[in-house]
Amino acid sequence: MRVVEIDQAVREVREHCASPEGPRVVTSGNFASPVDLLGPLLAELPSARLHALNAQPDLPMHDGVVPETTFVGPGFRRHPRLSYVPCRLSMVPRLFHGPLAPDVVVVHATTPRDGQVSLGLEVNVLPAAIEAARARGALVVAQLNPRMPWTFGDAVVSLDDIDLGVEIDAPLTTHVARPPSDDARLIGSRVAAEIGDGATLQAGIGEVPDATIAGVLERRGLKIWTEMFSDGVLVLEESGALDRGTPVRTSFVFGSQELYDWVDDNPRVRMLRTETTNSPAAIAQQPAMTSINTALQVDLFDQANASRIGARIYSGFGGQTDFTVGASHSPGGRAFMALRSWHPRADVSTIVPLVDEPVTSFQHGAVVTEQGVAWMWGRSERDQARNLIEHAAHPSVRDDLWEEARALGLA
């Protein structure tokens, strides 16, 4: 790796990307995007495809940039030039060795230590992108930030795999969770009641995961195997709920500065590449694997739409399919689908007769709302429909759902 000034990096990227079609730039997503480096780089490229997972609103994009992703974040959502590529998160790394081969990879990393840097808060699909870049002679550029936490596992990258490094001292983006609503607390408590000592958790971000974690602080021997985590894991650690002999395993992290300080140089936190964290086979090997996901809609056949509103893409598959399948195969594992029974903004029921959007996942262990727990696994399709109507649906729509169930042959 050569450490250069930002204008030198911009010049070398521009010279490397002389193709009139414009390069594909793969970069860190979520809260780890190297914004201070990306801005000048993209400004010098008349056209480019910018590939980032769960992009945040601070990503710099001019009119020649096409946002490309397999999981739509708020920075790309509703963008008129959005190129959405449907793909389960566990399989995204394969795309970089095929149809989405990178011309430039721009990562956000620590400053060097002993011939290496750490990708810090965001590992995810980046190791695969770096490997694909090295295999085809593409450029790998790193924003070297002294504030980035040093994390271990697949986060550690040799300087030999990076072409250019630019030292930029910039604050990291943090996230402060809102207190869970009453509905979220009730849903979380229902899920928490089903989690025993020694279980393995997929602990994501949001009101329901936070409320679930609040309900398991008295458990002991809990383990974490997840694609991402936030401050809830730190709460579990401080309460003594986590198994201190098992690493906390994840692929990316975002949350408070306190969380970043905890993961920094912490050997108990193992950052793993997406192919590992999201492999259904690896997930299935975790004891009592408990996945907690959410959706926009669940229908009477236990099919969930977590990706689309109308015909418009809202997010994507993400890891929901990977963890639903993996948890279902785990010894003692269960896949929970947790959501409100009524969508407050759309003012509609989230339990519907039949999802008319592409299905994100199906065959969950149970669907949990503030109304109750509707058990799905091992029930006939008629029992599944009845459980959803009686235990998960909002009371105001239950009569209508029974009528629809009869029309669908489910009652």
Order of alpha helices (4+ residues) and beta strands (2+ residues): beta-alpha-beta-alpha-beta-beta-beta-alpha-beta-beta-alpha-beta-beta-beta-beta-alpha-beta-alpha-beta-beta-alpha-beta-beta-alpha-beta-alpha-alpha-beta-beta-beta-beta-beta-alpha-beta-beta-beta-beta-beta-beta-beta-alpha-alpha
